[in-house]
Amino acid sequence: MRVPLIADRSSSLSPSPSPPTAPRRRAVPAAATTIAAVHTVLPPHRYSQEDLTEPIGDLCLPPGADRAVLRRLHASAGVRTRHLALPIERYAGLGDFGQSNDAWMAAGLELGEEALTGALNKAGLGPADVDLLVCASITGVAAPSLDARLAGRMGLRSDIKRLPVFGLGCVAGAAGLARVHDYLRGHPHDTALLLTVELCSLTLQRRDDSRANLVAGALFGDGAAALVARGSGDGGDGGCAGPDSAGPSVVATRSRLYPDTERLLGWDIGAGGFRVVIDAGVPGIVRDHFGRHLRAFLAEHGLTTDDIGTWVCHPGGPRVLSAVTDTLGLPDDALDSARRSLAAVGNMSSVSVLHILQSIRESRRPEPGTWGMLMAMGPGFCSELVLLRW
């Protein structure tokens, strides 16, 4: 069945008591990292959610199966449109994991190169300026990895440091930025690139009517994003002359791994490739633990949630966003940037927080001095917090 195409290029722990309130301190650590540019690239195959529901049902459900649950999941996912790596009619022809992974490689290289080139251009830099390339993806595998293949295609230096990352999933956009910040603290005159490439549609399991697979088919989209970061040794603006070079700066980061939650989120990997694991307990973990850990992190810097003017939150889905809002006691509109991203492009795994950050930088840039919090959660189960200042 051919579907109309819209052309467009463009996780069970018991709650713990809250820690004592820490004394408020206003001293701001010297910023070690400036985010000089962010650039997102979406595949050209854009569909409305309504136009994807039945084709995804054809892929995932046995003939004649009741589609009421599928249709309800698509209607309640908070997604209006999504971009796919391939035209929707081509997915039925992907017979095995090898074919899906080949498609990930081909599309991932194209989107990754476009994202990196766009970010460097925005920062007023070229391939020879890059000292470190961190590349995250959880929707395909390759050796040599995407970053090694892109280095040759783009003319990156032969002595570039590379760090391919697999397994972090949705948290990798935030965790990748945090690890780039760690590197630049030790190499303050360097330039680092973070690339995230996620082609989630290529992991959809055919003839798998499990709820997790159906949720993934209703929620996830495809895309790539690149971020340019400069160390403090190049001056307050990171040494970039590009039009997109005005902050924010990374002030501090915090990682958290939650014990005994390994089965909340991730993959079961078999002959058919990546079979998604999504447990209904994820919002409960967020409500029981995430808020406590985030407040403790802010208190170390003399801050509370009331001091945060900009929230950059991974759009894990409507229930996760509601859990984050509730546990932090945020205004109803605090995570609107995440909801807008979810509606426009779906959950793009590690790409999403960078997509949201780009949108904030380009259309609703905060006033200088505004505090920001970039945050995401992923397999492990884990969370990553990145404290920003504009």
C-alpha positions in Angstrom: 0.0 0.0 0.0 1.4 3.4 -1.0 1.1 6.1 1.6 0.9 9.8 0.8 4.3 11.4 1.4 4.8 15.0 2.5 7.9 16.3 0.8 10.2 18.1 3.2 14.0 18.7 3.3 14.1 20.7 5.9 11.5 2.2 33.8 10.8 -0.3 40.5 12.7 1.3 43.2 11.1 2.5 46.5 11.3 6.3 47.0 13.9 7.7 49.3 13.5 10.6 51.6 14.6 14.0 50.3 18.0 15.2 51.5 18.4 18.2 53.8 18.3 21.5 52.0 21.8 22.6 51.2 23.0 26.2 51.8 22.5 28.3 48.7 25.7 29.4 47.0 25.9 31.8 44.1 29.5 31.3 43.1 29.6 30.3 39.4 32.5 28.0 38.3 34.6 29.3 35.4 33.0 27.9 32.2 35.1 25.4 30.5 32.9 24.8 27.4 31.0 27.0 25.0 28.4 25.5 22.8 29.3 27.3 19.5 26.7 25.7 17.2 24.0 23.0 16.9 22.6 21.7 13.6 19.9 19.1 13.1 19.2 17.2 9.8 16.0 15.3 9.1 15.5 12.7 6.4 13.4 13.9 3.4 10.6 11.3 4.0 8.1 13.2 6.2 4.7 11.7 7.1 1.8 12.7 9.3 1.1 10.3 12.2 -2.3 9.4 10.7 -0.6 8.3 7.4 1.8 6.0 9.3 -0.6 4.2 11.6 -2.0 1.6 9.1 1.3 0.9 7.3 3.0 0.3 10.6 0.1 -2.0 11.5 0.8 -3.9 8.3 4.4 -4.4 9.3 3.9 -5.3 12.9 0.6 -7.1 13.2 -0.5 -10.5 11.8 -3.2 -10.3 9.0 -6.6 -9.7 10.4 -5.4 -8.7 13.9 -7.4 -6.1 15.8 -5.8 -2.7 15.5 -7.6 -0.9 18.3 -4.5 -0.8 20.6 -2.3 0.3 17.7 -4.6 3.1 16.8 -5.0 4.3 20.4 -1.2 4.3 20.9 -0.7 6.4 17.7 -3.4 8.8 18.7 -2.0 9.4 22.3 1.7 9.5 21.5 1.8 13.3 21.2 3.3 13.0 17.7 1.9 14.8 14.7 4.6 14.2 12.0 7.8 12.2 11.7 10.7 11.8 9.3 11.8 8.3 8.2 15.1 7.2 6.8 13.3 5.4 3.9 10.0 5.8 2.2 7.4 3.9 4.2 6.7 1.4 1.4 10.3 0.2 1.5 10.3 -1.1 5.1 8.4 -4.3 4.1 11.3 -5.3 1.9 13.9 -5.2 4.6 14.1 -8.9 5.1 16.7 -9.2 7.8 19.0 -7.3 10.2 21.7 -7.1 7.7 19.5 -5.2 5.2 18.3 -2.9 7.9 21.8 -2.2 9.1 23.0 -1.5 5.6 20.2 1.0 5.2 21.3 2.6 8.6 24.8 2.9 7.3 23.9 4.5 4.0 21.4 7.0 5.4 23.5 7.6 8.6 26.6 8.6 6.7 24.6 11.0 4.5 22.7 12.6 7.4 25.8 12.6 9.6 27.9 14.4 7.1 25.2 17.0 6.5 24.8 17.6 10.2 28.5 18.0 10.9 29.0 20.3 7.9 26.1 22.4 8.9 27.3 22.8 12.5 30.8 23.7 11.5 29.5 26.3 9.0 27.4 27.9 11.7 30.4 28.0 14.0 32.6 29.6 11.3 35.0 26.6 11.4 36.3 23.9 9.0 37.1 20.2 9.3 40.8 21.0 10.0 39.8 22.8 13.2 38.3 19.7 14.9 40.4 17.9 17.6 37.8 15.4 18.9 34.8 13.7 17.3 32.3 11.9 19.6 29.7 9.9 17.6 26.7 8.3 19.3 24.1 5.9 17.7 22.1 3.0 19.1 20.2 2.1 15.9 22.9 0.4 13.9 26.5 -1.0 14.2 29.6 -0.7 12.1 33.3 -1.3 12.3 34.9 1.0 11.2 32.4 3.2 12.9 30.4 6.1 11.5 32.9 8.6 12.8 35.9 6.9 11.1 34.1 6.7 7.8 33.0 10.3 8.1 36.5 11.5 8.8 37.6 10.5 5.3 34.5 11.8 3.6 34.8 15.2 5.3 38.6 15.8 5.3 39.0 15.7 9.1 42.6 15.7 10.3 44.3 12.3 10.4 45.3 12.9 14.0 41.7 13.6 15.2 40.7 11.8 18.4 37.5 9.7 17.9 35.1 8.2 20.4 32.3 6.1 19.0 29.5 5.4 21.6 26.9 2.6 21.5 24.4 1.7 24.2 23.4 5.0 25.7 20.3 5.5 23.6 18.1 8.4 24.5 20.5 9.7 27.1 23.4 10.0 24.6 22.8 13.5 23.5 23.1 14.8 27.1 25.8 12.3 28.1 27.8 13.1 24.9 27.8 16.8 25.7 28.8 16.0 29.3 31.8 13.9 28.1 32.8 16.6 25.6 32.8 19.0 28.5 35.0 16.7 30.5 37.5 16.5 27.6 37.6 20.3 27.0 38.3 20.9 30.7 41.6 19.1 30.2 42.1 20.5 26.6 40.9 24.1 26.9 42.3 25.1 23.5 40.6 22.3 21.5 37.4 22.1 19.4 35.1 19.1 19.9 32.3 17.8 17.7 29.4 15.7 19.0 27.4 13.8 16.4 24.2 11.8 17.1 22.6 9.7 14.4 19.4 7.7 15.2 17.4 5.9 12.5 14.8 4.4 14.9 12.4 3.3 12.2 15.0 0.7 10.9 14.8 -1.1 14.2 11.0 -1.7 14.0 10.4 -5.5 14.3 8.1 -7.0 11.6 5.4 -9.4 12.8 6.0 -8.3 16.4 2.8 -7.3 18.1 4.3 -6.8 21.5 3.2 -3.6 23.3 6.8 -2.3 23.4 7.2 -2.7 19.6 3.9 -1.0 19.0 4.8 1.9 21.3 8.1 2.3 19.5 6.2 2.4 16.2 4.0 5.2 17.4 6.7 7.3 19.1 10.1 7.3 17.4 11.4 9.2 14.5 14.7 9.5 12.6 17.3 12.3 12.4 20.9 13.4 13.1 22.3 16.3 15.0 25.8 17.8 15.5 27.1 20.1 18.2 30.3 22.2 18.1 32.0 22.9 21.5 35.0 25.0 22.3 37.2 25.1 25.4 37.7 28.2 27.5 41.2 28.7 26.3 39.9 30.4 23.2 38.2 33.2 25.1 34.6 33.8 26.1 33.0 33.1 22.8 35.0 29.9 22.2 37.0 31.5 19.5 34.2 31.1 16.9 33.2 33.9 14.5 30.0 32.2 13.2 26.5 33.7 13.5 25.4 31.0 15.9 28.3 31.3 18.4 26.7 33.1 21.4 26.5 30.4 24.0 25.4 28.8 26.2 28.2 27.6 28.3 28.4 24.3 30.2 28.9 24.9 33.9 28.6 21.4 35.4 27.3 17.9 34.7 26.0 15.0 36.8 25.5 11.3 35.8 23.2 8.9 37.7 22.9 5.2 37.3 19.8 3.6 39.0 20.5 0.1 40.5 18.4 -2.9 39.5 16.7 -1.2 36.6 18.5 -2.8 33.7 15.3 -4.2 32.1 13.4 -0.9 32.0 14.8 0.3 28.7 17.1 -1.0 25.9 17.4 -3.8 23.3 17.0 -7.5 23.2 19.4 -8.3 20.3 18.7 -11.4 18.2 18.6 -12.6 14.6 16.0 -9.9 13.7 18.2 -7.1 15.1 17.2 -4.7 17.8 14.0 -5.6 19.6 13.0 -2.7 21.8 12.5 -3.0 25.6 10.3 -0.3 27.1 8.9 -0.9 30.6 5.9 0.9 31.9 7.8 1.6 35.1 9.9 4.4 33.6 7.6 7.3 34.8 7.6 5.8 38.3 11.4 5.9 38.5 11.3 9.5 37.3 8.7 10.4 40.0 10.5 8.5 42.8 14.1 9.5 42.2 14.8 11.9 39.4 13.6 15.1 41.1 15.5 14.3 44.3 18.8 13.9 42.4 18.3 16.9 40.2 17.6 19.2 43.2 20.7 17.9 45.0 22.7 18.7 42.0 21.3 22.2 41.7 21.9 22.8 45.5 25.6 22.2 45.0 25.6 25.3 42.8 23.4 27.4 45.1 20.4 26.9 42.8 16.9 25.6 42.9 14.4 24.7 40.2 13.0 28.2 40.4 16.4 29.6 39.2 16.3 27.6 35.9 14.9 29.7 33.1 15.3 27.2 30.3 14.6 23.5 30.4 15.9 21.2 27.6 14.4 17.8 28.3 14.5 14.7 26.2 10.9 14.0 25.0 10.6 10.4 26.2 6.8 10.5 25.6 3.8 12.3 27.2 3.8 10.2 30.4 7.5 10.7 31.0 7.2 14.5 30.4 4.3 14.6 32.8 6.3 12.7 35.4 9.3 15.2 35.0 6.9 18.1 35.4 5.2 16.7 38.4 8.3 15.6 40.3 10.1 18.9 39.8 7.0 21.0 40.5 7.4 22.9 37.2 4.9 25.2 35.6 2.8 23.4 33.0 4.5 25.2 30.1 8.1 24.6 31.3 8.7 21.6 29.0 6.8 23.0 26.0 9.9 22.9 23.9 10.1 19.1 24.4 6.4 18.7 23.6 6.8 20.8 20.4 9.8 18.7 19.3 7.9 15.4 20.0 4.9 16.6 18.0 7.0 17.8 15.0 9.5 15.0 14.7 8.7 12.3 17.3 11.2 10.9 19.8 14.6 10.8 17.9 16.4 9.1 20.8 19.8 10.9 21.4 19.1 13.5 18.7 16.1 15.0 20.4 17.8 17.1 23.1 20.1 18.6 20.5 17.1 19.3 18.2 15.4 21.1 21.1 18.6 23.0 22.1 18.9 24.3 18.5 15.3 25.4 18.5 15.8 27.4 21.7 19.0 29.0 20.4 17.5 30.1 17.1 14.0 31.1 18.0 13.7 31.8 21.7 17.2 32.5 22.9 17.3 33.3 26.6 18.6 36.5 28.0 22.3 36.5 29.0 22.8 35.1 32.5 19.8 32.7 32.3 20.4 29.3 33.8 19.4 26.3 31.8 19.1 22.5 32.5 19.6 20.0 29.7 18.6 16.5 30.8 17.8 13.1 29.4 17.3 9.5 30.5 18.2 6.2 28.9 19.2 2.5 29.2 20.9 1.5 32.4 18.5 2.9 33.7 20.3 6.2 33.9 20.0 10.0 33.7 22.3 12.8 32.7 22.1 16.4 33.8 24.0 19.3 32.1 23.8 22.7 33.8 24.0 25.6 31.3 24.3 29.3 31.5 23.5 31.7 28.6 
